[in-house]
Each structure stands twice: as C-alpha cells, then as structure tokens.
C-alpha cells in the first residue's frame, strides 16, 4: 500500500498488486470483481485492504464504473450504482475505486467540514469532466493526489484521440504518438481550482511486479485501486 501523507483527518492509500490471495494473471491483490478471478479471492483481497487501513469491509462503498463523469455520494455497503466517483463527509465510511491503467485520484477538503472524494479518471472520464465534478461535489478548498497510472512512456493512442486531447489541453499532453493523461489530470485539477496537487508518479505498465495494467496485459489482468475515508 502507498499511503498519502496528506491533510490530517483523512486516511487514503493506493494499493499495489502485492499481498493478496489471487493467482494467475490476477496475482495477487486483485480488487476487481468484474474479472475471471474467483469472487471469494476478490472478497478476501478487499478485506485485506480494508484491514490494512483500519476500516470495516462491510461498510465499503463502491460504484459500477462506466468511464464517465458521475460522482455519487457514498452509501455504506452500496456497490452497484453507476459512476466513476464517490464522495462523503461522513466519518469512517470507506470508499474504493479500482483501476488498471486509469488514474486513481483522491480529493480532500481542507476548510469547513471534512470531505473526501475518490475518482476513477481515464481517457474518457477526463474528457467528460470527472475531475471538475469531484471538486464541485466537495466545494471549498480542495487538495489532491493522483495515484499510479499508465504513463506517456507506454500509452500510445490513435491520431484522432491525440487531436481531441490537444484541442482540450494543449500540446503538452501529447508525446509523439503517446498521450500523457497524468498531465491532463493535473490541468483538469488546476482548471477546477485545485492548486495543491501531489503525484505517485509510477507507470502501471512499466512495473509488472507492482501493478496490474490493462494495456500491458492485453485486458486479462486484475485491478488495484485507491481506498480512503474521513477519519
């Protein structure tokens, strides 16, 4: 687990693929249930992640991720509502977003009542406005951390995608035939008024011993994620 040494009153950590019970291409800490992994293994992996950050797995809130810009208020134990973001101002309500190349982002409110949002931000979600939606749900002064995701070293895309991103974010997010979604996420955060932004600048595709990667593994892979709650 990679922990965020962020503002007081929050617990946020990014998982790696290490420390779980899954096998084969899902070895070992796979948190994604919508794979061919055994459901019991995924449940145990999620339990371990919750235990590691000191929270109750029965209360864990998740979404059915759809690569969009919907940010839902977290409900204890709720798992199936479509959306790519969760937020809460309730204490000790854990939330989990899973990724396999997309960026996991945590947002924390630093004034007024504590509030936390977790986002699954990929190529489509960034264009749809997932970052702005998460910041808007929290309101106030917000700080952010962007977790491990695929880097511009490994994320080659088509010319039509590069053209859309260049038009939206400028030339700095394009590296030859590759896309820098981390730079796009940072610009989205700054456009939404977030000035304090940290990064766990690790490429999921470059680090097979640490992370799952949809692109590297041809779609047959597990999911890591970001877990967090208001303490």
PyMOL commands that set and color helices and strands:
alter all, ss='L'
color gray80, all
select helices_A, chain A and resi 24-26+39-52+57-59+123-128+130-138+159-169+171-173+181-191
alter helices_A, ss='H'
color red, helices_A
select strands_A, chain A and resi 2-3+10-14+71-73+85-88+95-99+103-109+116-121+142-146+174-175+178-179+196-199+224-230
alter strands_A, ss='S'
color yellow, strands_A
deselect
rebuild
show_as cartoon
